[in-house]
């Protein structure tokens, strides 16, 4: 066990170690004391911890806001340990990456469903590694529910599980109707039919395009907001200068009247010109919003066309099979 501290945060390696329940409790208290501004990567991979030690540690850090990465690879988790993990995932608002390779999560459909529901509710998680977990069709359906509702997930690794056709189909349908923008879904080693795999890749590609459009719009909106804020600060600064000038010249009424009148007229012209500029900025913002709407509409239509095309392909295949069957019967 060792701890590595870098400029970006700290990494606590417990890999291949062995913690007693008391040691897990003490460690959880230390982690819980860390401020939310900390960036802690907790690596407990291949530790072969007892279920009690795992539960004690996970329950102890269930309200921690310091853990950004949690690696439990190679630790077989029973139902009670998965429940503790689900509670941590559900409560965390800072967790970014969850590594659960070789954790036997698919052996209990109910426990895995609880974990998937926690992932569904989490609002910070971007990456989940679920390789080698014996996840089958039932587990895939639970995960599909999380994919459909979660808005922060960007990558899920499901390689070498047991999804098969039904599980992959559930994930595909979830992707198509998802509120989020999943960009990577690894399915190697799951006996997924080629057409389903191709459809998933197309959907992920559409998500990538949507994300690029959203990012561009966000950047342009930010630039516009910054420009508007700079303009506002200029007005405030000019108004402040004018007020100071008026206060300084108040002793001489004639000079104040003459100077303020000229300054006010100039500011009116400046405000009028700035109003025109702001109008142009608002028009640009409206154009960007319309462009986003058109892009999203186009993407939706493309998805619908893909769905229709897949439906026709399946119908044609069914008809050919029926024709061949009729021929064989004749």
N, C-alpha and C positions, 0 to 999 in steps of 0.2 A: 504494500500500500504506500502510495506517495501522493504528494500534492504539487502540481505545477502551476505557477502564477505567471501570467503574461499581461501585456498592456491591455489586451481585450477582455481579460477575465481570468478565472482560476479553473483548473481541471483537477478533480479529486479522483485518483485511480485506486479502485479497490479490486481491480481485475485479478482473478486467481487467488484472491485472499479468502479469509474465513473470519467472519465476525460473529461473536456470540450475541444473544438477544440484548444483554446489558450494554455491550459495545455499540450495537445498532441504536439503542436508545440514546446513548451519550452522543453519538455522531449526529443523530437527528436534531438534538438540541443545539449543537454547534451550527448546523446548517440553518435551522430556524432563526438563529440569532443574526444571520447575515442580512444586511439591508437589501431592499428591492433593487437598488442600483447595481448590486453585484451581478456578475455573469459567471455562474457556476456550471461546469460540465461534470456531472456525477457519473462515473464509469464503474459499474458493478458487474461487468461482463465476465462470464466464465468463473464466477466466484463459488458456485455450488453452495450457496447459503441455505441454511435451514428455512423452512417456510415461516417459522416464528420470527427469525431474524429479518426476513424480507418484509413481513407484515409490520413489525415494530418500526423499521426504518421508514417505510412508505407512509404509515399512519402518522409517524412523528413529523414528517415534512409535508403533510397534506395541505398545510396553509402557507408553505414557503413561497416567496416570490423571487427567490434568488436563483433557483434551478432553471437553467435555460435548455440544457441537454441532459437526458436521462438514458443510460445504456444498461439494459438488463439482459443482454445477449447471453444465451447459454444457461440461464437459470430457469429450471422447470417450475412453473407457477401453478399452484393449486387454486381452487375456487376462492378461498379466503384471501390469498395473495393477490389474485386478479381483482377482487373487490377493493382491496386497499389501493392498488394501482389506479383503478377507475376513479376512486375518490380523489386521489392526487391530481389526475388529469382533469377531472371536472372542476376542481377548485382553482387550478393554476391559470393565471392570466398572463404568464410570461414564458411558459414552456414553448420551445421552438421545435425541438427534435426529440423523437421517441424511438429508440432502437430495441426491438423485441424479437430478434432472430433466435430460433431454437428455444422457444419458451413453452412449447406444447399448448398454445392458447386454443387450438382448434379441438382439443379433446373434450372440452365442455362448452356446448353451444350456448347455454344460459350465461356462463361467466363471460364468454367472449362477447355476447350481446350487451352485457352490462358495460364492458370496456368500450365497445363501439358507440354506445349511447353517450358515454363521457366524452369521447372524441367528437361526437356530433355537437355537443354543447360547448366544447372548448373554443375560445376565440383568439388563440395565439399560435396554435400548433401548425407548422408548415410541412414537416417531414415525418413519415412513419415507416419504419422498417419491420415487416411482418414475414420475412423469409422463413421457410422451413418450420411451419407451425401447424401442419395438418389441417389447414382451414378448408372446409368443404363448402357445399352449396348453401347450407344453413348459415354458416359463418359469413359467406359472401353476401348473403341477403342482409344481414345485420350491418356489415360494413357499407353496403350500398346505401343504407339509410343515412349513415354518417356522411358519406360523400355527397349525397343529395342536399343536405342541410348546411354542412360546414362551409364557411366562406373563406377560410384562411389556408386550408390544405393545398399544397402545391405538388407534393410528391408522395406516392405510396409504392412500396416495394413488396410485391406479393409472390415473388418467384419461389418455385418449388413448394407449392401447396397442392390442394386437390379441388380447385374451383370447378373444372370441367365446363361444359356448355352452359348449363343453367346458371351457375355462379357468375361466369363471365357476362352472360346476357343481363343479369340483374345489375351488374356494375355498369354496363353500357347504358342501360336505361337511366340509371342514376346520374351518369355523366351528362346525358342529354338534357335532363331537367334540373341539373344542379344549380344552386344559387352561387356557387363558387367558381373558381377557375383552376381546376386541377390540370397540371402541365405534364406530369409524368406518372405512369401507371405500369410498373414492370410485372409481366405475367408469364415469363418463361417457366417451363416445367409444370404447367397446369392443364395440359391437354385442351387448350382453348382452340376451337376451330379457326381456321385462317380468316374466314369472312368476318367473324366477330372481332378478332384481333385487328383486322384492317379497319373496321368501323370505329373501334376504340382509338386507334391512331389518328383517324380523321377528326374525331371529336376533340382529341387533345390538341391537334393542330389548329382547329377552330378556336379553342380556348387561348392558345398562344397568340393568335391574331387579335382576339378580343382584348387580351391583356396589353398588347402593344398599342392598340387604339386608346384604351383607357389610360395607359401611362402617358401617351402623347397629349391627350386632352388634359390630364392632371398637370403636366408640366406647363402647358400653355396657360391653363387657368391660374397656376401659381405665378407665372410671369405677369399675367394681367393683374392679379391681386397685388403683386409687388409694385407694379407701375402705378396702380390706383392709390396704394398706400404712400408711395413716394410723392405723388401729386398732392395728396391730402396734407402730408407733412410740410410741403412747400407752402401751401395755403396758410397753414397754421403758423409757420415761421414768418411769412409775410405779414400776417395779421398781427403777430407779436411785435414785429418791427414797427408797424404802423402805430400800434398803441403806445409804444415807447416814444416814438417820434412826436405823437400828439401830446403826451405828457410833458416832454421836454420843451415843447414850443407853446405850452399853455399860457405862459406869462406874457407872451406877445400875441394878442388876439389877431391882429392883422396878418402877421406872418403865419400863424396857425391856420387861419381860414384859407389863405392863398396856397400854402403848402399842402394842406390836407385835401383841398378840393382837387388839386392836380394829381395827388397820389391816389385819391379815390377813383378818379376817372381812369387813371392808368390801370388800377386794380380791376375795375369793371371790365375793361378791355381784356385784361389777362384772364379774368374769370370766364368771360365769354369764350375766349379762345380755348381755355382748358375744358369748358363744358363741351365744346365741339370735339375736342380730343377724347373726352370721356365717352361721348356718344359713339365715336368711332370704335373705342375699345369695347363698348357694350355690344355693338354690331358684330365685332370679331368674336366675342364670347357666344353670342347667339348662333353665329355660323358654326362654331366648334360644337356647340350642343346639337345642332341639326345634323352635323356630319356624324357625330357619335350615334345619333338615333338611326341614321341611314345605315351606318356600318353594322349596328346591332341587328337591324331589320334584315340586312343582306345575309348576315351570318345565320340568323334564324331560318330564313328561306333556304339557305344552303343545307342546313341540317335537315329541314323538312324534305328537300329534294333527295338527299342521301337516304332518308328513311323510306321514301316512296320507291327509290331505285332498288333498295334492298328487298322491299316487299315484293316488287315485280319479279326480281331474280328468284326469290323463294317460290313465288307462284308458278313461274315458268318451270322451275325444277320439279315442283310437285306435279305439274301437268305432264312433263316428260316421263316421270316415273310412272304415272297412271297409264300413259300411252304404252310404255314398255310392258307394263303388267297386263294390259288388255291384249297386246300382241302375243305375249307368252301364253295367255289363257286360250287364245284362238289356236 
